[in-house]
Amino acid sequence: MPAPPPDRSRSRIERYALVAGDFRLHGGMDRPNYELAWHLAEREGATVELVAHHVAAPLAEHPRVRWTRVPRPGGRALLGRPLLARAGRRIAREVARAGGRTIANGANCAPLVGPPAAAASDVNWVHYLHAAAPPPRPATGRGGLRPRLVAARDRRAERRALRAAGLIVADSDRLAGEITERLGVPADRVHRIYYGVDPAAFRPPDPAECSAARLAFGISNDGDAGERPVVAFVGGLGADRRKGFDVLYDAWRDLMRSDAWPRSARLLVAGSGSELPSLRAAAERDGLADSIRFLGQTDRVPELLAAADLLVAPTFYEPYGQGVHEALCRGVPALVTETAGVAERYPADLRDLLLPDPPDAATLAARLRAWRANRAELAERTLVFAEELRSRDWEAMAAEFVALLRRHPPAAAGFTSNASL
């Protein structure tokens, strides 16, 4: 009697390639990439080939990690993308010949136009879907031809990459549905895996930690804390305005001019982008420089959330929303647009924290006033949800990812046969 074929679903994979822009300990997309790579090298004992612009330590120094460093000319992602894709395709071919697997993010390793053999990555981990993202909302109201051409190019590359991939991982159910609906990818090839979190860094702070964090950001602890609410925003301040800070700014300006909002309220803004200089100038012009603190790009998000009473994320497109997730784990209620991926995880008793899509300043201002009137109750409800979210760490996310790969080896995933869809 012939021996049964090996159980490929349970076989250990010796070599992986991961193709992504960056592997960092901070950033909504970079941190998940980092944690998966670390798990594969440290827990699975695999050789991990990273094709990236930047890899942070200690991952970059791991003995089982090999980094193909790809330049990002002038620090511009637009110039680095084709270089990343070219290097990714080369490493992916090497890894495939060795029986390994390649995991790419979106169009980072898009196949060239051609036959099925041109496909490069059999697994695609989607953090952002260009096909679903709304057009930019620049301050001038005019996006210009170049951004539209770049967006069209990105959508074409994304379509090739996702249609060629045999297995697709999405960060939320909403994102999984968008991939299927907008790109025509069969639903049985798309799987949802939620992010994890560092439960030690993102835990509800004690009163002493809150007080110290506020002092660190220049906020006095004197008087009644209820009369000086601290609101936080974490996100990019780029010209596309996807994170919606302009909506929050307008709502904040209107609140600060009303009698229903305390003059001692503070808005802490963590993030950078092309609009940061003009936003600082606007705050000076509108008399808001004392109430809005622009922190720029910062790795002090855990400390920022310890100082905050509320996070606001009036996003126009958010496949998941790790900043919201981290705030909730800190026990900080978070107002977020109802179409964000993370919003699907909100329990029924926190649904009043969800903003309509698209968000607008008048509604947001009303929600901020309502939050202030019920802040103690909302904080208590958030603590219950925080425990649920904190129970799933990065290790659990990565282990779920590996289990999915074992259940769907390349042949079963249809990598070759589906590459020309």
N, C-alpha and C positions, 0 to 999 in steps of 0.2 A: 504494500500500500504506500503510495507516495506521501512524502512529508507534507503537512499542510503549509500553505504560504505563510510567511512571517506576518505578524500583526503590525502592520505599518502604523496604525492609529496610536499604538503605544510605544513605538520605537523612539529612541532618543535621537534627537537631531544634533549633530556634532558641530555644525557651522551655520551661522546666520549672517546676513548682511542687512543693515538698517540704513536707509537713505532718508535723511532729513536735514533741514537747514542747520539746526542747532540742537545740542544736547546739554541743557543747563538745569540747574537746580531751581531756577525761577522762570516763570512764564507759563501761560496756560497751555501751550503746545509743547514747549521744550521740556518741561518737567516730566510729563508722561513718557516722552521718548527716552529720556534719561533713565527713568525707573525701569522700563522694559529692558533696555540694554543692560543695565546693571543686574537685573534678575537673570537674564540669559547667561551672562558671564559668571556671576557669583553663585547662583543657586543651581542652574542647569549645567554648569561646567562646560559650556560651549565656547568655541572660538567665535568672537563677534567682530565682524567687519563694519566699522562705522564710516559712512561717506557723508561728510558734513563740513560746514564752514567753521564751526566751533564745537568743541567738546570740553566740558568742564571737568576739573579734577574732583574726586579721585577716579571717576570713570575713565578719563583719558590715560591714567597711569595703571589701570588694571592689567595684570599680566596676560589675560586672555582677550584683551581688546586691541584691535589694530585700527588705526585711524587713517583713512585716506583724506588728507586735508585739502579742501577745495577753496580756492580764493574767492573773495567777494570784492571785486574791484571797486575801489572808492567807497567801500562800505555799502554799496547799493545792491539790494536784493535782486533787482531787475537784471543786472549784469551777471550776477552769480548763478541765476537759475539754470541757464543752458550748460554752464560748466558742471553744476551739480548733477544734472540729468545725464550728461555724457559720462562722467565718472561713475555714476550709479549703475548705468547700463553695463559698463565694463566689469565692475566688481560683481554685479548680479550674474553675469555669464559665468564667471569663475566659480562662484558659490554654487550655482545650479549644476555645473559639471561635477562638483564634489559631493552632490547629493544634499546640499543645504537649501535654505530658504531665504528669500529676500522680502523684507517688509519696507514699504515706502509710504510716505505721506503724500496723498493726493497726486499732483502732477510732478512731484520731485524726481521721479524716475520714469517719466512717461516714455512709452515706446515710440520709436520713429514710425512715420507713416510707411506702411508696407505689410508684408505677410504676417501671419501669426507668429512666426519665429522672431519677429522684431520685438515681441513683448519682453519686458525686462523683469517685472516684479510680479510674483504670484500672489502676494498678500498686500493689500493697500489699507492703511490705517488712516481714515479720513478725519481730520480735525476741523476742516473748513471746506465748504462746497461753493466754488465760484458760481456754479450754475444756479444756486439758490440765493446768493447774496444780492441785495438790492444795489442799484447804481449809487455811486458816491453822491453826497450832498454837500458840495463845496460851499464855502462861505459866500462866494460870488454868485452862486446859482448856475455857474457854467463850469462843467467838468473838463472841457477841452477835448481835442481829438485824441491826443496821446493816451490818456488814461483809458479811454474807451477801446482803443486798439489793443492795449496791453491786456485789458480784461477779456477781450474776445480771444486773444491768443491763449490766455490762461484757461479759458473754458474749453477750447479745442484740445489742449494738452491734457486737461483733466478728464475729458470724455474718453480720449484714447486710453489713458492709464486705467480708469475704473472699468471700462468695458473689457480691457485685456486681463484684469486681475481675476483669478479664480475665487478668491476669498476677500471680502471687504469687511472691515471693522469700523463701526461708527460709534461716536461718543454718546449718542442719545437715540431714543426711538424716533424722535422727530427727524433727526439727521438721516437715519436709516431710511425712513419713508421718503425723504427728499431725493436720496440717491436713486431709489427705485422709480419714483414718479418722474423725475426730471431727466434721468439718463437711460431709462429703460433697462436697467440691470435687473435680472431675475431676483425676486425677494429672497429665495433660498440661498443666495450667495452673499447676502448682507446680514451681519450680526452686530448686535449692540453690546458694548462693554463700557460700563461707566468708569470714570476716573476713580482713583483712590485719593488719599490725603495723608499727610504726616500728622498722626494724632497727638504727638508730643508738642509739635510747634503750634498746631491749631486746636487748642483746647480752651474751654471757657476760662478766662483769667480771674484771679481773685481781686478783691478791691485794691490791695496794695499795688498789684501789677497795673491795674487800670490807672491809678493815680500817678504812678511813675511814668507810664506811657504818655499821659496827657502833659505832664511837665516836660517830657522830652520833646514834645511838639509845640511847646510854648503856650500851653493852655493851663490857666490857673485852676486850682482845686478849691478856691475859696467860694463861699456862698452855696446856694442851692443848685445842685447839679441839674435839676430839672429845668432850670432857667438858662442853662448854657448847653444845649444839645450839641453833640459832635457828630457830624455826618461825614461819611467817607465815600470817595469815588476811586476806583482802581481800574485803570484802562488806558488805552492809547488815545492820544490827542491829535491824530492825523487828519489830513485834509478830507478824507472820506466821511468823517464824523460818524462812523459806524457804531461807536460805543455810546453815542448820544449825550456827550457832556454838554453840548450846546443847549439841549433841552433842560438839563439840570441847572445850567448857568442862568437861563431865563427864569426858571421857577424860583431859584434862590434870590435873584435880584428882586423879583416881585414880592417875595416873602419879606425880605429885609426892608422893603418900603412900606410894609403893612404894620398895623398895630397888633396883629395876631401872632407875631413871631418875635422872639426875644432878640434884641440887638447883640447879645453876648454869644449867640449861636456861631459855630465854626464849621467850615467845610474844608476837609483835608483832601487834597487831590494828588494821587500817586499815579504818575504816568508822564510820558513825553511824546513829542510829535511835532510836526511842522506848525501846528496852530498854537503851541504853548506861548511863544512871545506875544502874539496878538491877544491871547486870552489874559495874560498878565497886564497888558496895556488896557484892555477893556475893564478889568477889575479896578484899576487905578482911576480910570475915567468915570466909572459908575459908582465910585465910593465904596467898593467892596474889598479893597486891598486888605483891610484888617480882618474881615470875616472869612476870606478864602485864602488858604495857604497852598500854594503850588509847590509840591515836593520834588517834581521831576521823576526820572526813573529811579527807583529805589528797591533795595532788597529788604526793607524794613516793614514789609506788609504785615507780618504777625504782630509787630509792635503797634503799627497803625490801627489794626483791628482791635487791639486791647484798649486803645484810646477812644474808639468809636462807639456810639450808641446805635448807629444805623448805617448800612451800606446802601447806596443807590446805584442801580445799573439800568438806565433807560435805553437799552441797546436797540438798534434797528435790525441787527442780525447777530445771533449768538448761537453757534452750534451746540455749545454746552454752557460754559460760564464758570471757570474754576475759581475766579475771584469771589463770586457769590457763594460757591460751595465752601470755600475757606472761611468766609465771614460767618456762615451758618454754623460751621464747626466751632468757631470761636464764641458761639452763643449770641452773635450779632444779627438781629433781624435784617433782611435784605429785600428792598423793593427792586423787582426786576420785571422786564417785559415778559408777558405771558407766553410768547413764542420762543423764548430762550430754551435751549435743551434742558438746563437744570430745573426749569420751572415745572417740568413734568414730574419731578420728584417731590414737589411741595405737597404736604398733607392737606387735607380739607380744611383744618383749622388755621392754616396759614395762607389760604388762597387770596385773602384780602390784601396780601402784600404784592400781588401780581398787577402789573400795569398793562393797560390796553396796548394793542399793536395797531398803528405806530404810536409811540408815546408822544405826549404833548405837554407843554409847560404848565398849562392851567390845571390839567388833571393831576400832574405830579405835585404841584403845590398843594392841592387839596389833599392828596394822599400823605404828604409830609405833615400837614396839620392834623390829620386823623391819627397818624402814627404817634405824634407827640401827645395827643389826648389819651392814648391807650398804650403808651410805651411799656409800662410795667407788665401788663398782661401779655403783650406780644413778645416781650423778652422771655417770659416764663414759658410760653409755648415753644419758642425757638430752642430753648435748652433741651427739650424733649427730642426734637428733630436732630439737634446737634449730636446727641449720643448715637442715634441711628447712623448718621453719616460718618462719624468718627470710627465706627466699628469696621469700616472697610478701608484698609490702608493701601499703600502702593504695592505692597507685596501681594495682597489679595487680587488686585487688578492684574498684575503681571502673571500670576499663577492661572487666572482665568483665561488670559490670552494664550498661554502655552497649551492649556487644555483644549482650547478651540483649535489650535494648529494641529494637535495630535488627532483630533476627530476629523480633520479635513486635510489630509495630505494632498500634495499638488495634483496627483492624478484624479483623486476623488473630487477635488475642487473644480476640476475642469479647466485648469490653467491653459493647456495647449488648445483644447477644442473650442474654448470660448474667446480666445484672444482676438479673433477677427470680427466680433459682434459689431 
